[in-house]
């Protein structure tokens, strides 16, 4: 294990989790989280109008408590920091913004497709796809790891699950970037805080890209309705939710858009952060090279370290107390998963990247939450196979330029990761 000193904390008065430019720096978020965990773990964070501020939870135990209590902390007022009215909720709500019976009913529509019995059938496909991705990228010698590996691989998996042609991959990646990157000028059509975004207030992420995703999904739905295929789109349009309430056209739109985003972005960023960590901790890479049997367990450390989603939000349904603070009904409560994954009370030496760390009680996918990531097994399998295939091929890998990060306090993303590789 690499011994690692804690990050240098920032003064509490200087903490600002709404300053997106701080999240383009690889150290700033962790410095702020460290300060909050130690000095004010249930912290009131003011926001600029029209938002009204939120409670920032940075300790593992508080995050877990809120995530597993939807009766007190609901998702139905939305899970991002943007404050939305009832009309926007009615138009934009996806499975993420549901609780209770309806949430479970929509979740079970696809749950089997992400279970062990189905994912195990994809193992040969995933290994062959990984090999093809690496065969194309590694001979380049010097290349952007995000573009050629981390983004290319999961989007091909998504295309298989949706049963769409590989030539659509670049478009799927572009849509994901424009939606999730709605606070990054390199990605966004209209930045979230731009007054022009009001024109798109009824669209997910206030992004005009949503209309393009909707049109693409509707065309797939039209062609697959009434068929017997087993892809995710066919399951959605031909299945009946457990509660007996069919998917509306709007339900389908928002579910499909979520699949495009979730099936692309999070695994991509987890793979990118893992590769960066292995370049920065070559002794850990050497351990995995000498003993590939460590890789399945190391995946949990990859996920803890990467924390590809910084936070999700809930809203208090009643007055309640948490961590010595009084939270009022209607106030936003934000679970900073990334901070919980560096909690010293749960992870000894949390700033050390240790591929043998055990136990590893990370909360990357939402521990014991009703909203536990539906695709967590698929993501784990993709990441495991990627590094089982990649590591034996590498004699050496080094950074070859600056790492560029997504300007976002929602997704912990890497835009560019230039590397130079030497092959075995």
C-alpha positions in Angstrom: 0.0 0.0 0.0 1.2 3.5 -0.8 1.3 5.6 2.4 -0.4 8.9 1.8 -0.7 12.0 3.9 -4.1 13.7 4.2 -4.8 16.5 1.7 -4.2 20.0 3.0 -7.7 21.2 4.1 -9.0 24.6 3.2 -10.4 27.0 5.8 -14.0 26.4 6.5 -15.0 29.9 5.5 -13.4 29.3 2.1 -15.4 26.1 1.3 -17.8 26.6 -1.6 -19.2 23.5 -3.2 -21.0 25.6 -5.8 -17.8 27.0 -7.3 -17.6 24.8 -10.4 -14.1 26.0 -11.3 -12.7 24.3 -8.2 -13.9 21.0 -9.6 -11.6 21.3 -12.6 -8.7 21.0 -10.1 -7.8 17.5 -9.0 -7.1 18.5 -5.4 -9.6 21.2 -4.5 -12.8 19.1 -4.0 -11.0 16.7 -1.7 -9.5 19.5 0.3 -13.0 21.0 0.8 -14.5 17.6 1.7 -11.8 17.0 4.2 -12.5 20.3 6.0 -16.3 19.6 6.1 -16.0 16.0 7.4 -13.8 17.2 10.2 -15.3 20.6 11.0 -18.9 20.7 9.8 -20.1 17.4 8.4 -23.7 18.6 8.0 -22.9 22.0 6.5 -25.2 24.7 5.2 -24.0 25.7 1.7 -25.5 28.9 0.4 -26.3 29.1 -3.3 -26.8 31.9 -5.8 -30.4 32.8 -6.8 -32.7 31.3 -7.9 -31.5 28.4 -5.8 -31.9 28.6 -2.0 -28.9 26.6 -0.6 -28.5 23.1 0.6 -27.2 20.9 3.5 -24.0 19.2 2.4 -23.4 15.7 4.0 -19.8 14.6 3.8 -19.6 11.7 6.4 -20.2 8.1 5.3 -22.7 7.3 8.0 -24.9 10.4 7.4 -24.9 9.7 3.6 -25.9 6.1 4.1 -28.7 7.1 6.6 -30.2 9.6 4.2 -29.9 7.4 1.2 -31.8 4.6 2.8 -34.7 6.8 4.2 -36.8 8.0 1.2 -39.8 8.7 3.6 -37.8 11.5 5.2 -35.6 12.4 2.3 -37.4 12.2 -1.0 -36.1 12.0 -4.5 -39.4 13.3 -5.9 -38.3 17.0 -5.8 -35.4 16.0 -8.0 -31.9 14.7 -7.4 -29.7 17.5 -8.8 -29.1 20.9 -7.3 -31.4 22.7 -9.7 -34.7 23.6 -8.0 -37.7 22.8 -10.1 -41.4 23.6 -9.9 -44.3 21.1 -10.0 -44.7 21.6 -13.8 -41.1 20.8 -14.5 -41.2 17.8 -12.3 -44.3 16.5 -14.1 -42.4 16.8 -17.4 -38.9 15.8 -16.5 -39.2 13.1 -13.8 -37.3 9.9 -14.5 -37.0 6.8 -12.4 -34.3 8.7 -10.4 -37.0 11.2 -9.3 -39.5 8.6 -8.0 -39.8 6.8 -4.7 -41.9 3.9 -3.4 -44.2 1.7 -5.4 -43.9 3.4 -8.8 -40.1 3.6 -8.5 -39.9 -0.1 -7.8 -42.3 -0.9 -10.6 -40.2 0.9 -13.2 -37.0 -0.4 -11.8 -38.1 -4.0 -12.1 -38.9 -3.5 -15.8 -35.1 -3.8 -16.5 -33.8 -5.2 -13.3 -33.4 -8.7 -14.7 -31.4 -7.4 -17.7 -28.8 -6.1 -15.2 -28.7 -9.2 -13.0 -26.1 -12.0 -12.7 -27.7 -14.4 -15.1 -27.8 -12.0 -17.9 -24.6 -10.1 -17.3 -22.7 -13.4 -17.1 -23.8 -14.2 -20.7 -22.1 -11.0 -21.8 -18.6 -12.0 -20.5 -17.3 -13.3 -23.8 -18.7 -10.3 -25.7 -17.1 -7.9 -23.2 -13.8 -9.6 -23.4 -13.8 -9.6 -27.2 -14.9 -6.0 -27.3 -12.2 -5.0 -24.8 -9.5 -6.7 -26.9 -10.7 -4.9 -30.0 -10.6 -1.6 -28.2 -7.1 -2.1 -26.9 -5.9 -3.5 -30.3 -6.9 -0.2 -31.9 -5.6 2.1 -29.2 -2.4 0.7 -27.8 -0.3 0.5 -31.0 -0.8 4.3 -31.3 1.8 4.6 -28.5 0.7 8.1 -27.4 -3.0 8.8 -27.3 -5.8 10.2 -25.3 -6.9 7.4 -23.0 -10.4 8.8 -22.6 -11.2 9.0 -26.3 -9.6 5.8 -27.4 -10.3 3.5 -24.5 -12.5 4.8 -21.6 -15.2 6.3 -23.8 -15.0 3.8 -26.6 -15.5 0.7 -24.6 -18.7 1.4 -22.5 -20.4 3.1 -25.4 -20.0 -0.1 -27.4 -21.5 -2.1 -24.5 -24.5 0.4 -24.4 -25.0 0.0 -28.2 -25.2 -3.8 -27.7 -27.7 -3.5 -24.8 -29.9 -1.1 -26.9 -29.3 -3.1 -30.0 -28.2 -0.1 -32.1 -25.5 0.0 -34.7 -21.9 0.8 -33.7 -21.9 3.7 -36.1 -24.2 5.5 -33.8 -21.6 5.4 -30.9 -20.1 8.8 -31.5 -23.6 10.4 -31.4 -24.4 8.6 -28.2 -21.2 9.9 -26.6 -21.9 13.4 -27.9 -25.4 13.4 -26.4 -24.0 12.1 -23.0 -21.4 14.9 -23.0 -23.9 17.6 -23.8 -26.4 16.4 -21.2 -24.1 15.7 -18.2 -21.7 18.4 -19.2 -24.3 21.2 -19.0 -22.0 23.3 -16.8 -18.9 22.8 -19.0 -18.4 25.2 -21.9 -16.6 22.5 -23.9 -19.7 20.4 -23.9 -22.8 22.4 -23.2 -25.1 23.8 -25.9 -26.3 26.3 -23.3 -24.7 26.4 -19.8 -27.0 25.6 -17.0 -26.6 29.1 -15.4 -27.0 31.0 -18.6 -30.3 32.9 -18.8 -30.9 31.3 -22.2 -31.3 27.9 -20.5 -34.7 29.0 -19.4 -35.8 28.2 -23.0 -35.1 24.6 -22.2 -36.4 24.5 -18.6 -38.7 21.6 -19.3 -36.0 19.3 -20.7 -33.7 17.1 -18.7 -30.5 19.0 -17.7 -32.0 22.0 -19.5 -30.2 20.7 -22.5 -31.5 20.9 -26.1 -29.6 17.6 -26.7 -32.5 15.9 -24.8 -34.8 16.5 -27.8 -32.4 14.7 -30.1 -32.2 11.8 -27.6 -36.0 11.7 -27.4 -36.4 11.5 -31.2 -33.8 8.8 -31.5 -35.4 6.7 -28.7 -38.9 7.2 -30.1 -37.8 5.9 -33.5 -36.4 2.8 -31.8 -39.6 2.3 -29.8 -41.8 2.6 -32.9 -39.8 -0.1 -34.7 -39.7 -2.5 -31.7 -43.1 -2.2 -30.3 -44.9 -5.5 -30.5 -41.8 -7.5 -31.2 -40.2 -10.3 -29.2 -36.6 -9.0 -28.9 -34.9 -8.8 -25.5 -32.9 -5.5 -25.8 -33.5 -2.7 -23.3 -35.7 -0.7 -25.6 -37.9 -3.7 -26.4 -38.2 -4.5 -22.7 -39.4 -0.9 -22.0 -42.0 -0.7 -24.8 -43.4 -4.2 -24.5 -43.2 -4.8 -20.8 -45.8 -4.0 -18.2 -44.6 -2.4 -14.9 -45.4 -4.4 -11.8 -47.9 -1.8 -10.6 -50.0 -2.3 -13.8 -49.6 1.3 -14.9 -48.1 1.3 -18.5 -45.2 3.5 -19.4 -46.5 6.8 -20.9 -44.6 8.2 -23.9 -43.0 10.7 -21.5 -42.0 7.9 -19.1 -40.3 6.1 -22.0 -38.5 9.3 -23.2 -37.0 10.0 -19.7 -36.1 6.4 -19.1 -34.4 6.0 -22.4 -32.5 9.3 -21.9 -31.3 8.0 -18.5 -30.0 4.8 -20.1 -28.0 6.8 -22.6 -26.4 8.9 -19.9 -25.9 6.3 -17.2 -24.7 3.6 -19.6 -22.0 5.8 -20.9 -20.7 8.4 -18.5 -20.1 6.7 -15.1 -18.2 3.7 -16.3 -16.2 5.8 -18.7 -15.0 8.1 -15.8 -14.4 5.2 -13.5 -12.1 3.6 -16.0 -10.3 7.0 -16.7 -9.7 7.7 -13.0 -8.5 4.1 -12.4 -5.9 4.5 -15.2 -4.8 7.8 -13.9 -4.4 6.3 -10.4 -2.4 3.4 -11.8 0.0 5.8 -13.6 0.4 7.8 -10.4 0.9 4.7 -8.2 3.1 2.4 -10.4 3.8 0.1 -7.5 0.1 -0.7 -7.4 0.1 -1.4 -11.1 3.1 -3.7 -10.6 1.2 -5.6 -7.9 -1.7 -6.2 -10.3 0.7 -7.2 -13.1 2.4 -9.7 -10.8 -0.9 -11.1 -9.4 -3.8 -10.6 -11.8 -6.0 -12.5 -9.3 -6.1 -9.3 -7.3 -8.0 -7.4 -10.0 -11.6 -8.5 -9.1 -11.1 -7.2 -5.5 -9.2 -4.2 -6.8 -12.3 -3.1 -8.7 -13.8 -2.0 -5.4 -10.9 0.2 -4.8 -11.1 1.6 -8.3 -14.7 2.5 -7.7 -14.0 4.1 -4.3 -11.1 6.1 -5.6 -12.9 7.2 -8.8 -16.2 8.2 -7.2 -17.5 9.1 -10.7 -20.6 10.8 -9.3 -19.9 13.5 -6.7 -23.3 13.8 -5.3 -27.1 13.2 -5.4 -29.7 15.3 -3.7 -32.7 14.6 -1.6 -35.3 16.9 -0.2 -36.6 16.8 3.4 -40.2 15.8 3.7 -40.5 16.9 7.3 -38.5 18.8 9.9 -35.8 16.5 11.2 -32.4 16.5 13.0 -29.2 15.2 11.5 -25.6 15.4 12.8 -26.7 18.1 15.4 -28.3 20.3 12.8 -32.0 21.0 12.4 -33.2 20.4 8.8 -36.5 21.9 7.8 -39.1 20.5 5.6 -38.5 21.4 1.9 -34.7 22.0 2.4 -32.3 20.3 0.0 -30.0 17.6 1.5 -27.0 16.6 -0.7 -25.1 13.4 -0.2 -21.5 13.9 -1.3 -20.6 10.3 -2.1 -17.1 11.2 -3.1 -16.4 12.6 0.4 -18.0 9.6 2.0 -15.5 7.4 0.1 -12.6 9.3 1.8 -14.1 9.1 5.3 -11.3 8.2 7.8 -13.8 6.6 10.1 -14.5 3.9 7.5 -11.4 3.7 5.4 -8.0 3.6 7.1 -5.5 5.9 5.3 -8.3 6.9 2.8 -6.0 9.0 0.6 -3.9 5.9 -0.2 -4.8 4.0 -3.4 -4.5 0.4 -2.2 -5.6 -2.4 -4.7 -5.7 -4.9 -1.8 -7.9 -2.7 0.5 -10.4 -4.9 2.4 -13.0 -4.4 3.6 -14.0 -1.7 1.2 -17.4 -0.3 2.2 -17.5 2.3 -0.6 -20.8 4.1 -1.4 -20.1 4.8 -5.1 -23.3 3.0 -6.2 -25.5 4.1 -3.3 -25.1 1.6 -0.4 -28.4 -0.2 0.6 -30.4 2.6 -1.1 -33.6 1.9 -2.9 -31.9 3.8 -5.7 -28.9 1.5 -5.7 -27.4 1.9 -9.2 -29.3 -0.6 -11.5 -26.2 -1.2 -13.6 -23.7 -1.7 -10.8 -22.9 -5.3 -11.7 -22.5 -4.4 -15.4 -20.1 -1.6 -14.4 -18.1 -3.8 -12.1 -17.9 -6.4 -14.9 -16.8 -3.9 -17.5 -14.1 -2.4 -15.3 -12.8 -5.8 -14.2 -12.5 -7.1 -17.8 -11.0 -3.9 -19.0 -8.1 -4.1 -16.6 -7.7 -7.9 -16.8 -7.1 -7.4 -20.5 -5.1 -4.1 -20.4 -2.6 -4.7 -17.6 -0.9 -7.8 -19.0 -0.2 -5.8 -22.2 1.5 -2.9 -20.6 5.3 -2.8 -20.0 4.9 0.9 -19.0 2.3 3.7 -19.1 3.0 7.3 -18.3 1.1 10.6 -18.5 2.0 12.6 -21.5 0.4 15.9 -20.8 -2.1 17.7 -18.5 -5.2 15.9 -17.3 -8.3 17.9 -18.1 -11.4 17.5 -15.9 -15.1 18.2 -16.5 -16.3 21.5 -15.1 -19.0 20.0 -12.9 -19.7 19.3 -9.2 -22.1 16.5 -10.2 -20.0 14.2 -12.4 -16.3 13.6 -11.4 -15.2 13.3 -15.0 -12.0 13.4 -16.9 -12.1 14.9 -20.4 -8.6 14.2 -21.5 -6.0 11.8 -20.2 -2.9 11.8 -22.6 -0.7 8.8 -22.1 2.3 7.1 -23.7 2.4 3.3 -23.5 5.1 0.7 -23.9 3.8 -2.7 -24.7 5.0 -6.1 -23.3 
